Amino acid sequence: MSFLTADKEPRCILCNGLSINDNPLLELRGWIRAMLERDGLAHHPCMARMANDVAFSKGDIPWDISQPHPALVNLVETKRMAPGRVFEPGPGLGHDAVYLASNGFRVTALDISKEAVSMLRKRVEKLGLDVDLIVGDVLRDSPTEEEFDYIFERSVLQTLPPSQRAHYVLGMSGILKPKGEYIGIIRGPRTPMPESQPYAFTRNMIEQLLSTHFRNIEITRVASGFNSGQSEYFLVIACRR
Ligand SMILES: C[S@@+](CC[C@H](N)C(=O)[O-])C[C@H]1O[C@@H](n2cnc3c(N)ncnc32)[C@H](O)[C@@H]1O
C-alpha cells in the first residue's frame, strides 16, 4: 500500500500534514492501529489523540483500574510524597489526579484526549475538587515554568515513540522545582519486547533515559493493577539534577 500523495511526499493519514523533524510520521501499529482500524503513516499526536478519544468514548479502556494506583497511595500514606504541586501528564479518567487532589495536593493534569479531559472535568466538579485540566500534547503544550514539586505519571512514557522520549524527559525535568521529583509507573519488559505502543522498558532503559536530567533514580517492581499476570511494572522515583 502506498501513502504517497500527488507531491510524492508521505502525509499523515489523520491530519494530512507532512513529516517534520520534531513531529515525524510513524506507522500506525499495535493498540493504536487496532483502535483506529486504519493502516498508514501518521504523526504521534494525531494518532494518540484520535485513538484515545475512541477508547474513552467507547468506554474501551484496557488499562483502567478504577482506583488510584496502590503504589501512589502508599507514597502518600507513608508521607514519602508530601502535599505540593503536581503535574500529571495523561491522567486518563483521573483516579490518581482525584486521589492526589483529595489529599491536599494541587494538581495540574494534561491529556491529549478531549474525551478523557471532559470526563475528568465532570468528575472533579461533582466532587468539588480544584484540579487544573488542560487538553493538549505533553510534548508541546505542557507548562514551562519551574513550578512543580512532583511530576506523577502512570503509563504515559510507554505510549511515547522512542524518538520523542528524550524530549519528554527534558521537558518534565524543566518544570520541576530544584528539589522536585519525577514519580512514574512504567511498563516493564515483556517477551517479546513490543516495538509499538504500548512500549516496554527495562531498568537499564529507564536509567539511561532519565540519568541526564535526574539523579538518585530508584526503580522498584510493582503490580500493574490490571492483567498483572502478563505484565510487569516499575515504580520509578528520581530527583531533578
Ligand atoms: C495508557 S493511558 C493511562 C491513563 C492513566 N494515567 C491511567 O493509568 O489510568 C495513557 C494516557 O495518556 C494520554 N496521552 C497519550 N499520549 C499523550 C500525549 N502525547 N500528551 C498527553 N497525553 C497523552 C492518553 O490520552 C491516555 O489518557
Ligand as a Chemical Component Dictionary entry (heavy atoms), coordinates in Angstrom:
data_LIG
# 
_chem_comp.id                   LIG 
_chem_comp.type                 NON-POLYMER 
_chem_comp.pdbx_formal_charge   0 
_chem_comp.three_letter_code    LIG 
# 
loop_
_chem_comp_atom.comp_id 
_chem_comp_atom.atom_id 
_chem_comp_atom.alt_atom_id 
_chem_comp_atom.type_symbol 
_chem_comp_atom.charge 
_chem_comp_atom.model_Cartn_x 
_chem_comp_atom.model_Cartn_y 
_chem_comp_atom.model_Cartn_z 
_chem_comp_atom.pdbx_ordinal 
LIG C1  C1  C 0  -2.347 4.229  28.983 1  
LIG S1  S1  S 1  -3.295 5.680  29.306 2  
LIG C2  C2  C 0  -3.013 5.919  31.067 3  
LIG C3  C3  C 0  -4.070 6.768  31.734 4  
LIG C4  C4  C 0  -3.923 6.921  33.242 5  
LIG N1  N1  N 0  -2.644 7.527  33.605 6  
LIG C5  C5  C 0  -4.076 5.571  33.917 7  
LIG O1  O1  O 0  -3.074 4.949  34.250 8  
LIG O2  O2  O -1 -5.234 5.144  34.062 9  
LIG C6  C6  C 0  -2.332 6.964  28.557 10 
LIG C7  C7  C 0  -2.981 8.331  28.693 11 
LIG O3  O3  O 0  -2.089 9.295  28.158 12 
LIG C8  C8  C 0  -2.777 10.119 27.240 13 
LIG N2  N2  N 0  -1.774 10.519 26.230 14 
LIG C9  C9  C 0  -1.198 9.743  25.268 15 
LIG N3  N3  N 0  -0.309 10.462 24.560 16 
LIG C10 C10 C 0  -0.328 11.706 25.087 17 
LIG C11 C11 C 0  0.357  12.912 24.770 18 
LIG N4  N4  N 0  1.238  12.960 23.767 19 
LIG N5  N5  N 0  0.098  14.007 25.520 20 
LIG C12 C12 C 0  -0.809 13.968 26.543 21 
LIG N6  N6  N 0  -1.496 12.862 26.876 22 
LIG C13 C13 C 0  -1.259 11.747 26.166 23 
LIG C14 C14 C 0  -3.912 9.283  26.703 24 
LIG O4  O4  O 0  -4.990 10.035 26.195 25 
LIG C15 C15 C 0  -4.284 8.462  27.940 26 
LIG O5  O5  O 0  -5.223 9.138  28.756 27 
# 
loop_
_chem_comp_bond.comp_id 
_chem_comp_bond.atom_id_1 
_chem_comp_bond.atom_id_2 
_chem_comp_bond.value_order 
_chem_comp_bond.pdbx_ordinal 
LIG C1  S1  SING 1  
LIG S1  C2  SING 2  
LIG S1  C6  SING 3  
LIG C2  C3  SING 4  
LIG C3  C4  SING 5  
LIG C4  N1  SING 6  
LIG C4  C5  SING 7  
LIG C5  O1  DOUB 8  
LIG C5  O2  SING 9  
LIG C6  C7  SING 10 
LIG C7  O3  SING 11 
LIG C7  C15 SING 12 
LIG O3  C8  SING 13 
LIG C8  N2  SING 14 
LIG C8  C14 SING 15 
LIG N2  C9  SING 16 
LIG N2  C13 SING 17 
LIG C9  N3  DOUB 18 
LIG N3  C10 SING 19 
LIG C10 C11 SING 20 
LIG C10 C13 DOUB 21 
LIG C11 N4  SING 22 
LIG C11 N5  DOUB 23 
LIG N5  C12 SING 24 
LIG C12 N6  DOUB 25 
LIG N6  C13 SING 26 
LIG C14 O4  SING 27 
LIG C14 C15 SING 28 
LIG C15 O5  SING 29 
# 
